[in-house]
Amino acid sequence: MKKQNLRSMAAQAVEQVIEQGQSLSNVLPPLQQKVSDKDKALLQELCFGVLRTLSQLEWLINKLMSRPMTGKQRTVHYLIMVGFYQLLHTRIPPHAALAETVEGAVAIKRPQLKGLINGVLRQFQRQQEELLAEFAQSEARFLHPDWLLKRLKKAYPQQWLDIADANNQRPPMWLRVNRNHHTRDAWLTLLEEAGMSGFPHEAYPDAVRLASPASVHALPGFDEGWVTVQDASAQGCMTWLEPKNGEQILDLCAAPGGKTTHILEVAPQASVMAVDVDEQRLSRVYDNLKRLGMKAQVKQGDGRKPAEWCGETQFDRILLDAPCSATGVIRRHPDIKWLRRDRDIKELAQLQSDILDAIWPHLKPGGTLVYATCSVLPEENSQQIAAFLKRTPGAALRDTGTPESPGLQNLPGAEQGDGFFYAKLIKE
């Protein structure tokens, strides 16, 4: 395998996210195919790290360069960021970080700019202390776009700083133990025997947090379907859905299939339909079902037009994990901070509202619909459900909040799950 310059690859990936609005989860995997297994992790660390601390790196460039790099030189702007990130946030020896980053200019066919990159990074090293002291007083120190900070401050006047801080951390690795193979305690014993340790979640019966992240193939029985990687908060959906054997259950907006398979672990004899609008992401649903040896009816379809994919069918239970801003999972996807726009929130709230109204007639009388999002914004969550209850006769809230403040909101925490919202609705 030809040796690649990881710094230039990271710079190009970040450029595609910021300049072209592409998702890192689409940009990164093809690049990782080109490097050795050892280098995959470093490439991921550089891309995620630069996006996590983008405000800081941008602030530093503005301080150290008299004018921004534009046009065809723009990749160099991001290459310098990759250099700053290594010097500030990794254990890579500074001389190696500098040498590899400067060499990155050759890989992107800008060898004439090696001197410039070297000069800016060395100037940063000389002025690091005073620059960081000044940065600590700047608005950019929260590492979030202004519009999002404003919304967090408004929704959570006491907690906004904790939420922003949690968003800037590396996420914990949560697993779901497949109860059809082992109890959680039995699997934790196997984990210890494999030289690792984990902690059970206090509320969600299948959830385990690893003491430190590990390769899935090092986990006891991963390939046999004994355990699945899934955040604790996503697992919380089953607490409210309570699927039962023999029921017809719809998992709407199902990709990548984590909740579909969880339903079938809790109720193996349920008849489950998994629907998602994105054909490409549905391949992940098939992969998850196959690894766990499960069967579900998988369909591509728009949640606003259920008649097209389920006709007149009515379901005992519906899990609607609605499309949302994903502001609760920023620590897992730091590109969300820079891809989302303030105007998106109103559009997403309208889409959620349309899907709720369209799917409600497909719930049987007495049936349960769980509305969930991985957002922390009230417009998509409590306000969305309050408006739905107001306009929908026969819809009642159960066990999750009050009519004045409907639903339950999890906020991201260092050793907790992601930011997540649940509302359990019953059709009376």
N, C-alpha and C positions, 0 to 999 in steps of 0.2 A: 504493500500500500504506500503510494507516494506521500512523503511527509508534507502535510499542509501547514500553513501558518494560521494557527487558531485565532490569533488576535484579529487578523484581517477578516476571517470568517465571522467572528462575533460582531465586528463593526458593520459588516454588510447585513447581517441578520437584524441588528438593531435599527439600521437605516431603513430596511424594508418595513419594519413595524411603525416607526415614527413618521417616515416620509410617505409611505404608500398605504398606511392603515391596515397592514396585514397582521394576522394573529401570530404570535410567536409559536403557538402549537402547530401552525401550518408551516412556518418558515424553518424551524429548527430540525425536525426529524430528517429531511432530505440532506441537510448539511452533516448531521451526525453519521449518516451512512458512509460519508467519505473519509471518516477518521477511525483510528483504532479505538478499541473499547476503553483503553486507559484515557484517551483524549476526549471521549464523549462527555465524561463528567465535567472536565475542565471547560469545555466549550459551553455546556449548559450553565455552569457557574458564572462564566463571564457574561453570557446573554441575560440571564435572570438578574444578576447583580447590577449590571449597568441599568437595566430598566427599573429595578427597585430603587436605585439611588440617583436616577436621572436628573432630578432638580439640582442636586448637589454638584454633579459633574458639569452640567450646563452652566451653573453659576461660576464654577472655577474657570471654565473656558472663557466666559465673558470677562473675567477679571484679568486673565493672562494673555489674551489675544486682542489686538486693537480692532480687528474686524473679523466677522464670521466667514467661515469657508462656505462657498456657495457652488452651485452647478456641479461640475464633474469632480470638484475637490471635496464635495460634501462627505464622502466616505471617510476622508481623513479626519474630519470633525469627530466622527464616531470612533475612529481608531484612537484618537487622543483620549476620548472618554474611557475606552477600554484600558488605556495606560494608567489614567488616574485611578480607575477602580482597583486595578491590581495593587498599586502603591498604597491605597487607603484601606482596602477591605480584604486583602488575601495575604497568605503567608509566603507568596512567591518572592524569592529574594529580589530586591529592587534592581540589581544589575541585570538579572535575567528578564524581569518584566520590561525593563527599558529596551534591552537588546532585541527581544522578540517583537515588541510593539513597533520599534523603528523599522525592523525587517519587514513588518507587515505592509509598509509602503511599497515594497518591491512586488509583493503578491497582488496588490491592487493596481499595479502598473503606474505608481506615482513615485519612482525612486528619487526624483528631484526634490521631494518634500521630506526626505529622511532627516535632513538637518533641522528643518522647522519642528518636526515632531520631537526630536531629541532635545531641542532648545526649550520647548514649552514644558516638557516633562521635568527637565533638570531645574528649570526656574521654579516649578511647583515644589520640587524637593527643597530648594533653598528657602522658599517662603511659606512652607507648609503650616508652620505653627500659627503665624499671624493670619494667614488666609482662613484657616479653620476656626479661629477665634471670631473672626468677622462673620463667617458663614453661620455660626451658632446664634448670631443675633438677627439673621435675615429671615424673611418670610419663607424662603425656599427650604428652610430647615425641616419642615414637616414632610417633605418629599411627596406631596400630593398637589394636583392641580387646584387652582383657587376655587373653581366652581364646586368641586367635590367637598373641599374643606368647609365652604359656606353652608352646603347642605347638611354636613355632619354636625356643624355647630348649632344649626337651627333645630335639628331633630334630637340631638343629644347634648344639650348645653353643659352637662356635668361630665359626660363620658367621651366627647369627641376626640380628645387627645389620646386616651387609651385605645380607641378604635384605630386612629391613625398610626399609633405606635405598633399595635398588633399587625396592621397591614404591612408594616415595613420589616417584620421579622421573617425568618425562614419558617415554613409551616411544619408542624409535627406530622409524623406518619401514623395514620390511623388504619386499622385493619378490621375486617368483619369476619368473625369465626362462623363457619358454616355449621349450624346446629345439627344438621343431618349427619355429620361425621363425628363431631366432638362437642362436648360442653366447652364453654370458654375456659374454665379452670383447667380442664384436661389439656387443651391446646397450649395454654400458658406454661404448663409443665414441660410439654414437648419443646417449646420455645427456649426454656431455660436449659434443657438438655442439649440444645443446639448452640449454647453459649451466648444467648441473647436474653434481654429482659423486656417485659411489657407491663402495662398497667391497665386494669379494667376500668371502663367508664362507669360512673356511679349511677347513671340513669338508663343507659341504653345497653340491653343485655348481651349483645353480640360484639360490642366495640372494645378494641384493645389499642392502646397507644404504645408504640415502640419507644424504648428509652432513647435509641438513636436510629435514624433511618437505615434501612438495609436493602440490598438487592432482593427483589421478590423471589428469585430462585434459591436464595439462602433460607427462605421461610419454610418451616416444616409443612410438607403437603401442598404447597402452592399449586404445583402442576396437577395435583390430583383433585383440586377444587376444595381443599379444606379451609382455605382462607382467601379473602379478596381485599384489595386495597380500596378503602372507601372512608371518607371523612366521617367522624362521629355524628356531626349534625345531619348529614344526608341520611344516616341510619335512623335518626330520630323520626323520620317519616313513618316508619312501621309502627311506632308507638301509637300514632294517631290513626293510621289506616286500619290496623288490626285485621289483616286478611285471614279468611277462613277457607278450609278445604271445601271444594264443591261450588265455590262462588265464581261468578264471572267478574273479572277485574280488569280495568283498563289502566294502563300506565301511559299517560299522554305526555308528549315531549320526553320520550323515554331514553334517547341516546345519551351516554354510551351504554346504558343497560345495567348500571349498578343497582338501581332500585327494582328493575324487573326481576333480576336474579334474587334480590333480597325477599321480594314477595313470594317467590317460589321456594325459598328456603324456609320461610315461616309457614307457608301453606302449599306443600308440594302437590296437592290434588286440586289446586285452583286452576281455572281456565283463564289464562292471562293473554291479553292482547297488548302488544307494545307498539306504539305509534310515534313517529317523528317526521317532521317536515323535511329533514336533511338526509337525503339518500346516502350520501357518503358516510355520515356518522352512524347510520344504521348497521354498517359492516361491523362496527365495534359491538353492537348488541348481539349479533350472531356469534362473534368471537367469544364474548362472555358466556353466552348460553352453552356454547360448545365446550368450553373449558370446564364448566360446572356440570355438564351432562344433563342439561335441562331443555324443555321444549316450551315455546310460547309462539303465539301467532304474531309475526312481525310485519308491520305495514308502513309504507311511506304515505303520509297524509298531512293535511293542514288542519290544525286544531279548530280553526274557525268554520270548517266545512265537514263536520263529522259524517253527514249522510253519504258523502262520497266514499268513505272507507268502512263504515259500519252499518250503513242502511238505517233500519229502525231499531237496531239492537239497544237494549238497556242493560246497564251494569249494576251489580250489587255494590261495587266500590270503584271509585275513580281516584287515581293519584294524578294530580295536575302539578307537575314541577315546571312552573310557567317560565317562558323566556323572560329574562330580566337583565338588569344592569350588571349583575355579578359582582356588586360592590362588597359582598360578604366574603369573596374568595380571592381578593387582591393579593394576599400573601402567596397564594399558589400560582396566580397569573398576574404578575406585576404589570404586564402590558395593558391590562384593563384600565389602569389609571390614565394612560395616554391615548387609548383608542376610543374611550367613551367621551361623549360630549354632553353638556348640560341639556341640550334640546332632546337628546335620546330618551330622557326619563319620561317625558310626556307621551312620546310615541309608544314606548314600551308599556306604559300604564294603559293606553288605549288598546293595544294588542292583547294584553292580559284580560282586560274587561270583555273584549270581543270573544275570546276563547271560553271564558267562564260562562257567558250567556249562551254560547253555541252548544256547550257540552252538557249543561245542566239538564235539559230535557232527556238526555240519555242515561240519567241516574234513576234507578227504580225508586218508587216511594219507600221510605224507610231506609234508603241507601245512604252511604257515607261518601262525601267527596273531601279529600284533603288537598287544600291549595298550599303549595310550598314555593318558595323562591330562595336563591342564594344571594339575596339583596339585604341591605340594612336600611333602605330608604322607605319612609312611611307611605309615599305616593304609590309604591308598588305593593305594599303590604297591608298595614292596618287600615289605611284610607281606602285602598282597593276593596277590601272585604266589607268595610262599613257601607260603602256605596252599593255593593252587590246585595247585601242584606236588605237595604232600604228599598231597592227596586224589584226584589224577587220574592213574591209571596210563597210561603211554604219552605223557605230556606231558614234554617236555625243554626246558630253557633253552639258547639258543644265542647266542653272541657278545655278550650283554648281561649283564654281571655274573656272579656266582657263586651256587651254590645257597644259600650262607649269606647272601649279600647280593644278591638277584636284581634285575636291571634296571639301567638307567642313569638317573641323575637330573641334569637340567640345572637350574641355579639362575639366576634372572634377573640380568642384569648390564647396566651402562650401555650397552655397545656390543655386547652379546650378545643371544641370543634370550630368550624368556620362560622361566619355570620350566616344565619339562616332563619327563615320565617315559616311558621305553620299555622294554618287555620283549619279546623275540622268542622265541616258543614253537614247537616243532616237534612234530607228531604222529608218534610212532615206530611 
